[in-house]
């Protein structure tokens, strides 16, 4: 069974072009399934059947797995079963009839437009003070609470200002384009078309799309590339657009902490990079953007994924109505 799992992982990564995160999740689910099958007396993969699959999901549910987790594990089992049947490892696609609970999909939390503006402008308000003529420098800015940069080290080597310019460019890109955090961190310098104000993004499944950005993001990127990136660039920078404090490509985990740190420093509700993506999509629709256009901008393969933002807009309208209308 181990060989089948390894081949399945290679199929997901090489043929289906799934991300490393998706491959890890699906392979982990399949290993759990096959371990459960072994405990039920299945000595060979060909003995896997629908009863074992349902028993596996039932056990997951009794141990407290959330509906979303159960839905993903059922999807992993269906994908594995279909692949194993095509490869001749299973006599039939035993998981084809496997049902799973529909994952509860709540409305995403979004910032108001003024809150989003306060967040993306936070690094500018923390910028180092200019040196007065004939005086002493005002010193580098303090990093906001929660930002995982070594403020003392940055101050010592003069890179604090560069870090702030990087943070401003990151926030403007996330909100101005609505790209995923992994997509933003994966951008190279050559992916930015300054003349047309467009970034080339490689999303899920390796799908490529062009996403426009506005004048504020253009200014932030220009400043970062002109004054910030050269101060942080090192042997490991290569063509990465956004860099960490040590000169390597900015890590998505670090970027998430940066966003959360500035939200905390600005006195805003807790927000993640995906929250900025939600906010960008909602504000586009509230401003009159076409749903299909927003789908293309976000890189959704299905319009159903984008339609949730129409519900967000309606809920915000209802909340305003209940608060303001005397007969609400």
C-alpha positions in Angstrom: 0.0 0.0 0.0 2.9 2.3 0.6 3.9 2.2 -3.0 0.4 3.2 -4.0 0.5 6.2 -1.7 3.8 7.3 -3.1 2.5 7.0 -6.7 -0.6 8.9 -5.8 1.5 11.7 -4.3 3.5 11.9 -7.5 0.3 11.9 -9.6 -1.1 14.9 -7.5 2.1 16.9 -7.8 3.2 16.0 -11.3 0.0 15.4 -13.3 -2.7 17.3 -11.4 -0.2 20.1 -10.6 -1.5 20.4 -7.0 0.3 22.6 -4.5 2.6 21.1 -1.9 0.0 21.9 0.8 -2.8 20.1 -1.1 -0.5 17.1 -1.7 0.4 16.8 2.0 -3.3 17.1 3.0 -4.6 14.5 0.5 -1.7 12.0 1.2 -2.3 12.4 5.0 -6.0 11.6 4.5 -5.2 8.5 2.3 -2.7 7.2 4.9 -5.3 7.5 7.6 -7.8 5.7 5.4 -5.5 2.9 4.6 -4.5 2.5 8.2 -8.2 2.2 9.2 -8.7 -0.3 6.4 -5.8 -2.4 7.7 -7.3 -2.4 11.2 -10.5 -3.6 9.7 -8.8 -6.6 8.1 -7.9 -5.4 4.6 -4.5 -6.8 3.7 -4.5 -5.5 0.1 -5.6 -2.3 -1.5 -8.0 -4.3 -3.7 -10.1 -5.2 -0.6 -11.0 -1.6 0.0 -14.8 -1.1 -0.3 -17.5 1.4 0.4 -18.2 -0.1 3.9 -14.6 0.6 5.0 -14.8 4.2 3.6 -18.0 4.9 5.5 -16.6 3.4 8.6 -13.5 5.6 8.3 -15.6 8.8 8.0 -17.8 7.7 10.8 -14.8 7.3 13.1 -13.5 10.7 12.1 -16.8 12.2 13.1 -17.0 10.5 16.4 -13.5 11.8 17.3 -14.7 15.4 16.7 -13.7 16.2 13.2 -15.4 19.4 11.8 -17.7 19.2 8.9 -15.2 21.0 6.7 -12.5 18.4 7.6 -14.9 15.5 6.9 -15.8 17.0 3.5 -12.1 17.3 2.6 -11.3 13.8 3.7 -14.2 12.4 1.6 -12.8 14.4 -1.4 -9.4 12.9 -0.8 -10.9 9.4 -0.7 -12.8 10.0 -3.9 -9.8 11.3 -5.7 -7.6 8.4 -4.5 -10.3 5.8 -5.4 -10.8 7.2 -8.9 -7.0 7.3 -9.5 -6.5 3.8 -8.1 -9.3 2.4 -10.3 -7.8 4.0 -13.5 -4.4 2.5 -12.6 -5.9 -1.0 -12.1 -5.2 -1.0 -8.3 -8.9 -1.2 -7.5 -11.4 -3.3 -9.3 -14.0 -0.5 -9.1 -14.2 3.2 -8.1 -15.4 2.3 -4.6 -15.6 5.9 -3.4 -17.7 7.1 -6.4 -20.9 6.8 -4.3 -19.3 8.1 -1.1 -21.2 11.1 0.3 -20.0 13.6 2.8 -21.5 16.4 4.9 -21.6 19.7 3.2 -19.1 22.0 4.8 -20.7 25.0 6.5 -19.6 28.1 4.7 -20.0 31.2 6.8 -19.8 34.7 5.5 -16.2 36.0 5.5 -15.2 38.9 7.8 -14.4 42.0 5.8 -13.0 45.4 6.7 -14.8 48.6 5.8 -13.2 50.7 3.1 -11.9 53.2 5.6 -10.5 50.4 7.8 -8.7 48.8 4.8 -7.2 52.2 4.0 -6.0 52.7 7.5 -4.3 49.2 7.4 -2.5 49.7 4.1 -1.3 53.2 5.2 -0.1 52.1 8.6 3.6 51.6 7.5 3.6 55.1 6.1 2.6 56.5 9.5 5.4 54.5 11.1 8.1 55.7 8.7 11.4 57.1 10.1 11.4 60.8 10.8 13.4 62.9 8.3 16.8 64.2 9.5 16.5 67.9 10.4 19.0 70.2 8.8 22.1 70.4 11.0 20.5 68.1 13.5 20.5 64.4 14.4 18.4 61.7 12.7 15.1 61.0 14.3 16.0 57.3 14.4 14.3 54.4 12.7 10.7 53.7 13.3 9.6 51.1 15.8 8.0 48.0 14.4 4.4 47.6 15.2 3.4 45.0 17.8 3.1 41.6 16.4 5.4 42.2 13.3 8.0 39.4 13.3 10.9 41.6 12.3 13.9 42.0 14.5 13.5 45.7 15.1 16.8 46.2 16.9 18.8 44.4 14.2 17.0 46.4 11.5 17.8 49.7 13.3 21.4 48.7 13.8 22.1 48.0 10.1 19.9 50.7 8.7 17.2 48.5 7.1 14.3 49.6 9.2 13.1 52.0 6.6 13.4 49.4 3.9 11.3 47.0 5.9 8.6 49.6 6.2 8.7 50.2 2.5 8.4 46.5 1.9 5.4 46.2 4.3 3.6 49.1 2.6 4.2 47.4 -0.8 2.9 44.1 0.6 -0.3 45.6 2.0 -1.0 47.7 -1.1 -0.6 44.6 -3.3 -2.8 42.4 -1.1 -5.6 44.9 -0.9 -5.1 46.5 -4.4 -5.2 43.2 -6.3 -6.9 40.7 -4.0 -4.3 38.1 -4.6 -3.6 35.2 -2.2 -0.7 35.6 0.2 1.1 32.7 -1.5 0.7 34.4 -4.9 2.0 37.7 -3.6 5.1 36.1 -2.0 5.7 34.1 -5.2 5.9 37.2 -7.4 9.2 38.0 -9.2 10.3 41.4 -10.3 9.6 40.4 -13.9 6.0 39.6 -13.1 5.3 43.3 -12.6 4.3 45.3 -15.7 4.8 48.9 -14.5 3.6 50.4 -17.8 0.2 48.7 -17.7 0.0 48.4 -13.9 -0.6 44.7 -14.1 1.0 41.8 -12.2 1.3 38.3 -13.6 0.1 35.8 -11.0 0.4 32.0 -10.9 -2.5 30.7 -8.9 -3.9 27.3 -7.9 -3.2 24.6 -10.3 -0.5 26.7 -12.0 -3.2 28.8 -13.7 -1.8 32.1 -14.8 -3.8 35.4 -14.8 -3.1 39.1 -15.1 -4.3 41.3 -12.2 -4.4 45.1 -12.4 -3.4 47.3 -9.5 -4.0 51.0 -8.8 -1.9 54.1 -8.4 -1.3 53.8 -4.6 0.1 50.3 -5.2 2.2 51.6 -8.0 3.7 54.3 -5.8 4.4 51.8 -3.0 6.1 49.3 -5.4 8.2 52.1 -7.0 9.4 53.2 -3.7 10.1 49.7 -2.6 12.1 48.8 -5.7 14.0 52.1 -5.8 14.9 52.5 -2.1 13.8 49.5 -0.1 14.7 46.3 -2.0 18.3 47.3 -2.7 18.9 47.7 1.1 17.6 44.2 1.8 18.8 42.3 -1.3 21.5 39.7 -0.9 22.9 36.5 -2.5 19.6 34.6 -2.0 17.3 37.3 -3.2 17.4 36.4 -6.9 14.4 37.7 -8.7 12.0 37.7 -5.8 9.8 40.9 -5.6 9.2 40.9 -1.9 12.1 40.1 0.5 12.4 39.2 4.1 14.7 41.0 6.5 17.6 38.6 5.7 17.3 39.0 2.0 15.5 35.9 1.0 12.0 35.6 -0.6 9.3 36.8 1.9 7.7 33.8 3.6 3.9 33.6 3.6 3.9 32.8 7.3 5.9 36.0 8.0 3.6 38.0 5.7 0.6 36.8 7.7 2.2 38.0 10.9 3.0 41.4 9.3 -0.6 41.9 8.3 -1.9 40.9 11.7 0.7 43.1 13.4 -0.3 46.3 11.5 -4.0 45.6 12.1 -3.3 45.4 15.8 -1.1 48.5 15.7 -3.8 50.5 13.8 -6.5 49.4 16.3 -8.4 47.4 13.7 -10.3 44.1 14.1 -8.0 41.0 13.7 -7.4 40.5 10.0 -5.4 38.1 7.9 -4.2 38.4 4.3 -7.2 36.4 3.2 -9.3 38.9 5.0 -7.8 41.6 2.8 -8.7 39.5 -0.2 -12.3 39.2 1.1 -12.4 43.0 1.6 -11.0 43.7 -1.9 -13.6 41.5 -3.5 -16.5 42.9 -1.5 -15.5 46.5 -2.1 -15.2 45.8 -5.9 -18.8 44.4 -6.0 -20.1 47.2 -3.8 -18.5 49.6 -6.3 -20.4 48.1 -9.2 -17.9 45.6 -10.6 -19.2 42.7 -12.6 -19.2 39.3 -10.8 -17.5 37.6 -13.7 -14.7 40.2 -13.7 -14.2 39.7 -9.9 -14.1 35.9 -10.5 -11.3 36.5 -13.0 -9.4 38.9 -10.8 -9.5 36.5 -7.8 -8.6 33.4 -9.9 -11.7 31.4 -8.9 -12.3 28.4 -11.1 -16.0 28.4 -10.2 -18.4 31.3 -10.1 -19.9 29.8 -7.0 -16.8 30.7 -5.0 -17.1 34.3 -6.0 -20.9 34.5 -5.3 -20.4 34.5 -1.6 -19.2 38.1 -1.8 -22.7 39.1 -3.1 -24.1 37.7 0.1 -21.6 39.7 2.1 -22.7 42.9 0.4 -26.4 42.1 1.1 -25.7 41.3 4.7 -23.8 44.6 5.1 -26.8 46.4 3.6 -29.2 44.6 6.0 -27.0 45.6 8.9 -27.1 49.2 7.9 -30.9 49.0 7.4 -31.5 47.5 10.8 -29.3 50.1 12.4 -30.7 53.2 10.6 -34.3 52.6 9.6 -36.9 53.5 12.2 -39.1 50.6 11.2 -36.4 48.0 10.9 
